[in-house]
Amino acid sequence: MFKKILINTFSNYVFKGVLVLLNLIAIPLLISEVGQEGFGIIIFASTLCNYFNILDFGLADGVIKFVSQFIGQKNYKSLSETINTSLSIFFFIGIFVCGSVFILVKLNILQYFNISIINLIEAKYTFYFAGLISLFAWPQFVINATFKGLQDFPTLNLLLGLGRLVSTCAALIYIHFFEESISGVFFLFNSDKIYITLISYFVLRKNLPYWRFKINDFSVKTIKTIFSFSAWLMLMKIALLLEYQVDQLIISTMVSVSGIAIYTIIFYIFHLIQQVSGLAAATLMPAISQYREEQKNSNFKLVVLRCVKYHNIIFAPITVSCFLVCEPLILIWVGQNY
């Protein structure tokens, strides 16, 4: 059990390291090509769609818990119902988010944000692309949660990492060789949410030969079961939304969309520290849920304590060091303008 947690945690950190490296390379290049406001539009389009994450109601986390639990019980019928019911719900949420974004843009909501007239048309197309990508991004939440419930973090992180690498490279090649548009950069930069969702679905089918997506597997009872656990996690989702997303909405309305680019750069390291510190905890819940069902209860407390101890030993000094060197790192990364 402890070995599997270590492997999953290590794969999480490797994946996060790849994301950080790609962002360190891509962000300065994107800003130099599309400008501060263009980069702010790209960030804000993703942020607006993220506001709808409150519709998740913690169900994705519930999928992780119950997939691992049913694997431990070898209850494959309930496992299939959990995945299929959640996929059905999230597919319709994706349609709702896409439609809502299109309606908001049609109602000229962008005029309430400080976007220059020269970039307003591009901003509209960018938000349209963001809505379309939501059709794939929401089902991807369930697929990712299923991989986590299976404790197959290495496969999941490999797929997501390759997707990020391909989409980031595609966006950088586009801005280098072609006459770039903000909407085109946004689409390419986020295109992995489309093809990785499809690839992940077929990989998951291969890993679960007894599972196929069937809309008639939808079960109200399954929803109630998942929600009985996830309802409490919904409060955490709201807290995270307030912590990470609302500030950009305030900046875009009270200052300018260009201000989002500056804000993203300044707080990148601080947000990174918060995100990295939780990577180890993400591997614990599915492991504990599965092994509890397999009646290996004696190791729970010992495993949790060991994980917490090693996590704090490693990341306490790293966190302090990042705070001390963040200013010179930002100067080296993007220059004195930030």
Buried (B, 14 or more C-beta within 10 A) or exposed (E): BEEBBBBBBBBBBBBBEBBBEBBEEBBBBBBEBBBBBBBBBBBBBBBBBBBBBBBBBBBBBBBBBBBBBBBBEEBEEBBBBBBBBBBBBBBEBBEBBBEBBBEBBEEEBBEEBBBBEEBBEBBBBBBBBBBBBBBBBBBBBBBBBBBBBBBBBBBBBBBBBBBBBBBBBBBBEBBEEEEBBBBBBBBBBBBBBBEBBEBBBEBBEEEBEEBEBEEEBBBEEBBEBBBEBBEEBBEEBEEBBEEBBEBBBEBBEEEBBBBBBBBBBBBBBEEBBEEBBEBBBBBBBBBBBBBBBEEBEEBBEEBBEBBEEEBEEEBEEEBEEBEEEBEEEBEEBBEEEB
